[in-house]
């Protein structure tokens, strides 16, 4: 059985625990897990509690037994945090809660927190001030919000507007890092000038990115890129597939009404990512794609065809389209292409007819001659 091992978290020089034993919490998910040294565990989510036994199989895998079921998890303990990953890839990150309160250690760490700290969210620089009496202030554009804070061993708990949040913390090279997970953390420093300079760099990089995006967004896919999509869509990230779909050239778009099953497969793949939900039209497109997929699966089930591939036709059309392009550029021997293109002749006629209809009804656009990158192959005027 293969397990996906959680790696990462913050790259901080903190104590690495080799065992998940102890009490862990995730306040956002309202979850508490306690792996006791006697082999029992309690797993609380909201008002629900699961009790059972647990054991550590090795440095990366633990096993639980509850309600007659054995479950295994990949795990990593680092920076006072526990990461758990189930077999299906689901992940949860929790912060360690110490069962004791070392007053000497807490006293030393309280002194480290005191005073004014600065940070940036990428838009503005703001500050936070920790006071010894358990009060802290968040100051944004001279607007002050007051909350409470306290330490319990290696965990700081903040209460702002009746919302309690727990963080692991560390101090390194003059900075203070508060972390909830490997992607959810805040870095503070004593020097405002450092974060002012950092903000300028962020804004400068954002402008470069926006300028680059604006200059490249309108460029159509080359035929080489189109063939890459046809051949590698299953390995590509869904967001990349979506980006390719938005950059089809006019000639590439003419395949959509001919090979509808192929295009539906591309859309379904793109909708597994996040970019396909940028606007109302995309959301509806993905909802329709999902509904069509579910309808197909229900049909297979009603016909006792469990395990059938709902995209079989789509994959066949993708292969046909790829062969057409490979033949066009001499990537397949002429004899095979001649036989294949004979079968495809009627489809090509349909495409030409469709192309003429689409282009005829398009608004007049300036004509730019396009050539395949790295070759002299003329791709058309569009």
C-alpha positions as CSV (number, residue, x, y, z in Angstrom):
1,X,0.0,0.0,0.0
2,X,1.4,3.4,-1.0
3,X,1.3,6.3,1.3
4,X,1.7,9.9,0.4
5,X,4.1,11.4,2.9
6,X,3.6,15.0,4.0
7,X,6.7,17.1,3.6
8,X,7.4,20.8,4.0
9,X,5.7,23.0,6.5
10,X,7.8,26.1,7.4
11,X,11.5,25.7,6.9
12,X,12.3,26.8,10.4
13,X,14.9,25.5,12.8
14,X,12.6,24.1,15.5
15,X,12.5,20.8,17.4
16,X,11.4,17.9,15.3
17,X,9.2,15.4,17.1
18,X,9.4,11.8,16.0
19,X,6.1,10.7,17.5
20,X,2.5,12.1,17.0
21,X,1.8,11.3,20.7
22,X,0.2,14.3,22.4
23,X,-2.8,16.6,22.0
24,X,-3.3,18.6,18.8
25,X,-5.9,21.1,17.7
26,X,-7.1,22.8,14.6
27,X,-9.4,25.7,15.7
28,X,-10.6,26.5,12.1
29,X,-11.9,22.9,11.7
30,X,-13.0,22.7,15.4
31,X,-10.9,19.6,15.6
32,X,-8.9,18.1,18.5
33,X,-6.9,14.9,18.4
34,X,-5.2,13.3,21.3
35,X,-2.9,10.3,20.8
36,X,-2.2,9.0,24.3
37,X,0.9,7.2,25.3
38,X,-1.2,4.2,26.5
39,X,-2.3,3.5,22.9
40,X,-5.7,5.1,23.1
41,X,-6.9,8.1,21.1
42,X,-9.7,10.6,21.1
43,X,-10.7,12.4,17.8
44,X,-13.1,15.2,18.3
45,X,-14.7,17.2,15.4
46,X,-17.3,19.7,16.6
47,X,-19.7,17.8,18.9
48,X,-18.7,14.4,17.5
49,X,-16.1,12.2,19.2
50,X,-14.4,9.0,18.0
51,X,-12.5,6.8,20.4
52,X,-10.2,3.9,19.7
53,X,-6.6,2.7,19.7
54,X,-3.6,3.7,17.7
55,X,0.0,2.7,17.0
56,X,2.9,4.2,15.1
57,X,4.0,1.8,12.3
58,X,7.2,3.7,11.4
59,X,8.5,7.3,11.2
60,X,6.0,8.2,8.6
61,X,2.8,6.1,9.1
62,X,0.4,5.6,12.0
63,X,-2.6,3.3,12.3
64,X,-5.9,3.8,14.1
65,X,-8.6,1.3,15.1
66,X,-12.1,2.6,15.8
67,X,-15.6,1.3,15.3
68,X,-14.3,-1.9,13.8
69,X,-12.2,-0.2,11.1
70,X,-8.5,0.0,10.6
71,X,-7.2,3.3,9.0
72,X,-3.6,4.3,8.2
73,X,-2.3,7.9,7.8
74,X,0.9,9.3,6.5
75,X,2.2,11.8,9.1
76,X,4.9,14.4,9.8
77,X,5.5,16.2,13.0
78,X,7.5,19.4,12.7
79,X,7.5,23.0,14.1
80,X,5.1,22.0,16.9
81,X,2.6,20.9,14.2
82,X,1.2,17.6,13.1
83,X,0.2,16.9,9.5
84,X,-2.0,13.9,8.7
85,X,-2.7,12.6,5.2
86,X,-5.3,9.9,4.4
87,X,-4.9,7.4,1.6
88,X,-7.3,9.5,-0.6
89,X,-5.0,12.5,-0.3
90,X,-7.1,14.5,2.2
91,X,-4.9,16.5,4.6
92,X,-5.3,18.2,8.0
93,X,-2.8,20.2,10.0
94,X,-3.0,20.7,13.7
95,X,-1.0,22.6,16.3
96,X,0.5,20.9,19.4
97,X,-1.0,21.7,22.8
98,X,1.3,21.2,25.7
99,X,-0.1,19.3,28.7
100,X,2.1,21.3,31.0
101,X,2.9,25.0,31.4
102,X,6.6,25.7,32.0
103,X,6.3,29.1,33.8
104,X,10.0,29.9,33.3
105,X,9.9,29.2,29.6
106,X,6.6,31.1,29.2
107,X,8.1,34.0,31.0
108,X,11.1,34.2,28.7
109,X,9.0,33.9,25.6
110,X,6.5,36.5,26.8
111,X,9.4,39.0,26.9
112,X,10.3,38.1,23.3
113,X,6.7,38.9,22.2
114,X,6.5,42.3,23.9
115,X,6.7,45.5,21.8
116,X,5.7,46.6,18.3
117,X,6.1,44.3,15.3
118,X,5.6,45.1,11.6
119,X,4.5,43.0,8.7
120,X,2.9,43.3,5.2
121,X,0.0,41.6,3.4
122,X,1.4,42.6,0.0
123,X,-0.8,45.7,-0.1
124,X,0.1,47.7,3.0
125,X,2.5,47.6,5.9
126,X,0.7,47.4,9.3
127,X,1.8,46.7,12.9
128,X,0.9,44.7,15.9
129,X,1.8,45.6,19.5
130,X,1.9,43.0,22.3
131,X,1.5,44.3,25.9
132,X,2.5,42.4,29.1
133,X,-1.1,42.6,30.4
134,X,-2.3,40.1,27.8
135,X,-3.7,42.8,25.5
136,X,-2.5,43.3,21.9
137,X,-3.3,45.9,19.3
138,X,-3.5,45.6,15.5
139,X,-2.9,49.0,13.9
140,X,-3.9,49.3,10.2
141,X,-3.8,52.8,8.7
142,X,-4.1,54.3,12.2
143,X,-7.2,52.2,12.9
144,X,-6.7,50.3,16.2
145,X,-8.3,46.9,16.9
146,X,-7.8,45.4,20.4
147,X,-7.6,41.7,21.3
148,X,-6.3,39.3,23.9
149,X,-3.3,36.9,23.8
150,X,-1.8,34.3,26.0
151,X,0.9,31.6,25.8
152,X,0.7,27.9,26.7
153,X,4.1,26.4,26.2
154,X,4.8,26.5,22.4
155,X,1.3,27.8,21.4
156,X,0.1,31.3,21.4
157,X,-3.7,31.9,21.4
158,X,-5.2,35.1,20.2
159,X,-8.7,36.3,20.7
160,X,-9.8,39.1,18.3
161,X,-13.5,40.0,17.9
162,X,-14.4,36.8,19.8
163,X,-12.5,34.7,17.3
164,X,-9.9,32.5,18.9
165,X,-6.9,31.4,16.8
166,X,-3.9,29.3,17.8
167,X,-0.4,29.4,16.3
168,X,2.9,27.7,16.8
169,X,5.6,30.3,17.0
170,X,9.3,30.8,16.7
171,X,11.9,33.6,16.7
172,X,14.7,33.6,14.2
173,X,17.2,36.2,13.0
174,X,15.2,39.0,14.5
175,X,11.9,37.8,13.0
176,X,8.8,36.3,14.7
177,X,6.9,33.7,12.8
178,X,3.3,32.6,13.7
179,X,2.2,29.5,11.9
180,X,-1.0,27.5,11.5
181,X,0.1,25.3,8.6
182,X,2.8,25.1,5.9
183,X,0.9,27.7,3.8
184,X,-0.8,29.8,6.5
185,X,1.8,31.8,8.5
186,X,2.7,35.4,9.2
187,X,6.2,36.8,9.5
188,X,6.8,39.9,11.7
189,X,9.9,42.0,12.2
190,X,10.9,45.0,14.4
191,X,12.1,47.2,11.5
192,X,9.3,48.9,9.6
193,X,11.8,49.9,6.8
194,X,12.4,46.2,6.0
195,X,8.7,45.6,5.2
196,X,8.4,48.9,3.4
197,X,11.2,47.8,1.1
198,X,9.7,44.3,0.8
199,X,6.3,45.8,-0.2
200,X,7.9,47.8,-2.9
201,X,9.6,44.7,-4.3
202,X,6.2,42.8,-4.2
203,X,4.5,45.6,-6.0
204,X,7.2,45.9,-8.6
205,X,7.1,42.1,-9.3
206,X,3.3,42.3,-9.5
207,X,3.6,45.0,-12.2
208,X,6.1,42.9,-14.1
209,X,3.8,39.9,-13.9
210,X,0.8,41.9,-15.0
211,X,2.7,43.4,-17.9
212,X,4.0,40.0,-19.0
213,X,0.5,38.5,-18.7
214,X,-1.0,41.3,-20.7
215,X,1.6,40.8,-23.4
216,X,1.1,37.1,-23.7
217,X,-2.6,36.5,-23.0
218,X,-3.7,37.4,-26.5
219,X,-1.2,35.2,-28.3
220,X,-2.8,32.2,-29.9
221,X,-1.5,28.6,-29.5
222,X,1.0,27.5,-32.2
223,X,0.2,24.1,-33.8
224,X,3.1,22.7,-31.8
225,X,1.5,23.8,-28.6
226,X,-1.9,22.5,-29.8
227,X,-0.3,19.1,-30.5
228,X,1.3,19.1,-27.1
229,X,-2.2,19.6,-25.5
230,X,-3.6,16.7,-27.6
231,X,-0.8,14.4,-26.5
232,X,-0.3,15.4,-22.9
233,X,-3.6,16.8,-21.5
234,X,-3.9,13.9,-19.0
235,X,-0.5,14.8,-17.5
236,X,-1.0,18.5,-17.5
237,X,-2.3,20.5,-14.6
238,X,-6.0,21.4,-15.1
239,X,-5.2,25.1,-14.8
240,X,-2.7,24.7,-17.7
241,X,-5.3,22.9,-19.8
242,X,-7.8,25.8,-19.1
243,X,-5.2,28.3,-20.2
244,X,-4.6,26.4,-23.5
245,X,-8.4,26.3,-24.1
246,X,-8.6,30.1,-23.9
247,X,-5.8,30.6,-26.5
248,X,-7.0,28.5,-29.4
249,X,-6.4,30.1,-32.7
250,X,-9.3,30.5,-35.2
251,X,-8.2,27.4,-37.1
252,X,-8.0,25.4,-33.9
253,X,-11.5,26.5,-32.8
254,X,-13.0,25.1,-36.0
255,X,-12.4,21.6,-34.6
256,X,-14.7,22.2,-31.7
257,X,-18.1,21.6,-33.5
258,X,-16.6,18.7,-35.4
259,X,-14.9,16.8,-32.5
260,X,-17.4,17.8,-29.7
261,X,-16.5,14.7,-27.5
262,X,-12.8,15.7,-27.6
263,X,-13.6,19.3,-26.6
264,X,-15.9,18.1,-23.8
265,X,-13.0,16.0,-22.4
266,X,-10.7,19.1,-22.5
267,X,-13.4,21.2,-20.7
268,X,-13.9,18.4,-18.1
269,X,-10.2,18.3,-17.4
270,X,-9.9,22.1,-17.1
271,X,-12.8,22.2,-14.6
272,X,-10.8,20.1,-12.2
273,X,-8.7,23.2,-11.5
274,X,-9.4,26.6,-10.1
275,X,-9.0,28.9,-13.1
276,X,-12.1,27.6,-14.8
277,X,-14.3,29.2,-12.1
278,X,-13.1,32.8,-12.7
279,X,-16.5,34.1,-14.0
280,X,-20.2,33.2,-14.2
281,X,-19.8,31.8,-17.7
282,X,-17.0,29.5,-16.7
283,X,-18.9,28.3,-13.6
284,X,-21.9,27.4,-15.8
285,X,-19.7,25.6,-18.3
286,X,-18.1,23.5,-15.5
287,X,-21.5,22.8,-14.0
288,X,-22.8,21.5,-17.3
289,X,-19.7,19.4,-17.8
290,X,-20.1,17.8,-14.4
291,X,-23.8,17.2,-15.0
292,X,-23.1,15.5,-18.3
293,X,-20.4,13.3,-16.8
294,X,-22.8,12.2,-14.0
295,X,-25.6,11.5,-16.5
296,X,-23.2,9.3,-18.5
297,X,-22.2,7.4,-15.4
298,X,-25.8,6.9,-14.4
299,X,-26.5,5.6,-17.9
300,X,-23.6,3.1,-17.6
301,X,-24.9,1.9,-14.3
302,X,-28.4,1.4,-15.6
303,X,-27.0,-0.7,-18.4
304,X,-24.8,-2.7,-15.9
305,X,-21.7,-1.2,-17.6
306,X,-19.8,-0.3,-14.4
307,X,-16.1,0.4,-15.2
308,X,-16.8,1.6,-18.7
309,X,-14.8,4.7,-19.7
310,X,-17.2,7.7,-20.2
311,X,-14.4,9.4,-22.2
312,X,-13.7,6.5,-24.6
313,X,-15.1,8.4,-27.6
314,X,-13.4,11.6,-26.5
315,X,-10.0,9.9,-26.4
316,X,-10.5,8.4,-29.8
317,X,-11.4,11.8,-31.3
318,X,-8.3,13.2,-29.6
319,X,-6.1,10.6,-31.2
320,X,-7.6,11.3,-34.6
321,X,-7.0,15.0,-34.3
322,X,-3.4,14.4,-33.2
323,X,-2.8,12.1,-36.1
324,X,-4.1,14.7,-38.5
325,X,-1.6,17.3,-37.2
326,X,1.3,14.9,-37.2
327,X,0.6,14.0,-40.8
328,X,0.4,17.7,-41.6
329,X,4.0,18.2,-40.3
330,X,5.5,14.9,-41.6
331,X,5.7,13.3,-38.1
332,X,4.1,10.1,-39.4
333,X,5.1,8.2,-42.5
334,X,3.3,9.2,-45.7
335,X,1.8,5.7,-46.3
336,X,0.1,5.6,-43.0
337,X,-1.1,9.2,-43.4
338,X,-2.4,8.5,-46.9
339,X,-4.5,5.6,-45.6
340,X,-5.7,7.6,-42.5
341,X,-6.4,10.8,-44.4
342,X,-8.5,8.8,-46.9
343,X,-10.8,7.9,-44.0
344,X,-10.7,11.4,-42.7
345,X,-11.4,13.1,-46.1
346,X,-15.1,13.6,-45.3
347,X,-14.3,15.0,-41.9
348,X,-11.8,17.4,-43.5
349,X,-14.4,18.6,-45.9
350,X,-16.8,19.2,-43.0
351,X,-14.1,21.2,-41.2
352,X,-13.4,23.3,-44.3
353,X,-17.1,24.0,-44.6
354,X,-17.4,24.9,-40.9
355,X,-14.3,27.0,-41.1
356,X,-15.7,29.1,-43.9
357,X,-19.0,29.5,-42.1
358,X,-17.3,30.6,-38.8
359,X,-14.9,33.0,-40.5
360,X,-17.6,34.4,-42.7
361,X,-19.6,35.3,-39.6
362,X,-16.7,36.7,-37.7
363,X,-16.1,40.4,-37.3
364,X,-13.4,41.7,-39.7
365,X,-10.0,41.4,-38.0
366,X,-6.5,42.5,-39.2
367,X,-4.8,39.7,-41.0
368,X,-1.4,38.5,-39.6
369,X,0.6,35.8,-41.3
370,X,1.6,33.0,-38.8
371,X,4.5,30.5,-39.2
372,X,5.3,27.6,-37.0
373,X,8.0,28.4,-34.5
374,X,11.3,27.0,-35.5
375,X,10.1,26.1,-39.1
376,X,9.0,27.9,-42.2
377,X,5.6,26.1,-42.2
378,X,2.9,28.6,-43.0
379,X,0.0,28.3,-40.5
380,X,-2.4,30.7,-42.0
381,X,-3.6,34.3,-41.9
382,X,-5.6,35.2,-38.8
